[in-house]
Amino acid sequence: MTSTANPLAPEWLPVPDDANALARAVWPSGATRRDGELVLAGVSATDLVRQYGTPLYVVDEEDARRRAALILDAFRREFGRIGASVSVYYAGKAFLSVGVARWMAELGLNLDVCSDGEFAVALAAGFDPARIGYHGNNKSNAELEAIVDAGVGGLVLDSVYELERVAAIAAERGSRQPVRLRVNSGVHASTHEYLATAREDQKFGIPLADVPAVVAAIRAQPSLEFLGLHSHIGSQIFETGGFEEAAARLLAVQKELLEGGPVPSLNLGGGFGIAYTVADDPAPVGALAAQMAAVVEAECTRLGIPIPNMAIEPGRSIIGPAGVTLYEVGTIKDVRVEREGGAAVRRYVSVDGGMSDNPRPELYGAEYSARIASRVSAEEPVLVRVAGKHCESGDIVVNAEYLPGDIRPGDLLAVPATGAYCWSLASNYNHLGRPPVVAVRDGAARLLVRGESIADLLSRDAEAQPVSEVPA
């Protein structure tokens, strides 16, 4: 190591030999250095900022497409070996735009949406409604009517109340709506509590014990077509144990359901993890697919039931690693922290964004990485905490990272792995406009989503005077 570890650093964070290096597991495949500067898919960070400003979300299109194709191919291959087909639904809640929806359609993926807004984006992209799955624990009547009218291929029922409403709407229109039933399996993948009770205290799904009665109610409705069960066990999952336990529990119920009619498919949801820092070690997608296929085959053999066709819903694992957020560094401040064994210094590096463009550190304690994007430096690394500009002490972008000791105002800072759940969770807190989203590919950049200006924000204020009349 070139520098001594700061005692304030978390145990998982090593002092880097080179604080300019881009860890391959964390950065998009198209990220590199050219003349010291960060380049994304052939476009330099300074060129991107010159054209679009900061903060700026950047998505490596080729990286996202490659990951989507890899997941589709791996699951088709592994489940094909056991005689099952697989439908891969891109989880639009991770990040959805018309452009991204079109990428997924071109690659042969289906699309998962969970609101009328996401549905509208899908339709604007020309996405075939028959290849759309629609989630949500509280769909409105207007949403349900739009789902049925459009011919959505897989509505995910979340309650008995919703079952009755969908059946009535579809019957009124003389149609038959395909539905899946969301099941609360009781599996907690995030905490490895595989043996938790099935009647888990959460808003989603039907308890396992209630599934047979609810499926019987679905089958009793001529206006509904039962596709199968659906499960989602969590997010940012690195191991297959949770999926294996969920599959075992659902297939046991499936055996009972088969006595009353067909159960064509089983949807095990998504939640596959990605690397946000050098400490993260997600399972390779090929191994994940192989292990999930093996447990489904083994359980079906043990139960003596046919292997169902499968569905999964990756989102973060496709778009998350493809995204990078660019910021400009402003204030830098060294803070002396008194602690047992002696004081230590933490350097606060403030940037021109924060919790309005990425609330995940505040919501979930999420960890991120960072690198100076506009240059390289031979200075010794120092421990920094990257802070946002919001009027909140908890407004932290990167909790702990080692960056060159000469980081200074005006530097561009890049935070990788921000393609998922950053733009989609963004807000206008402190009246900051949400940043634009740009796709980069083959040395060119194009706008996916326009950023918001102060004029945009004021245009929604019913009592605001025209922007031209607002005092400077």
Buried (B, 14 or more C-beta within 10 A) or exposed (E): EEBEBBEBBEEEBEBBEEBBEBBEBBBBBBBBBEEEBBBBBBBBBBBBBEEBBBBBBBBBBBBBBBBBBBBBBBBBBBBEEBEBBBBBBBBBBBBBBBBBBBBBBEBBBBBBBBBBEBBEBBBEBEBBBEBBBBBBBEBEEEBBBBBBEBEBBBBBBBBBEBBEBBBBBBBEEEEBBBBBBBBBBBBBBBEBBBEBEBEBEEEBBBBBEBBBEBBEBBBEBEBBBBBBBBBBBBBBBBBBBBBBBBBBBBBBBBBBBBEEEEBEBBBBBBBBBBBBBBEBEBBEBBEBBBBBBBBBBBBBEEBEBBBBBBBBBBBBBBBBBBBBBBBBBBEBEEEEEEEEEEEBEBBBBBBBBBBBBBBBBBEEEBBBBBBBBBBBBEBBBBBBBBBBBBEBEEBBBBBBBBBBBEBEEEBBBBBBBBBBBBBBBBEEBBEBBBBBBBBBBEEEBEBBBEBBEEEBBBEEEEEEEEEEEEEE
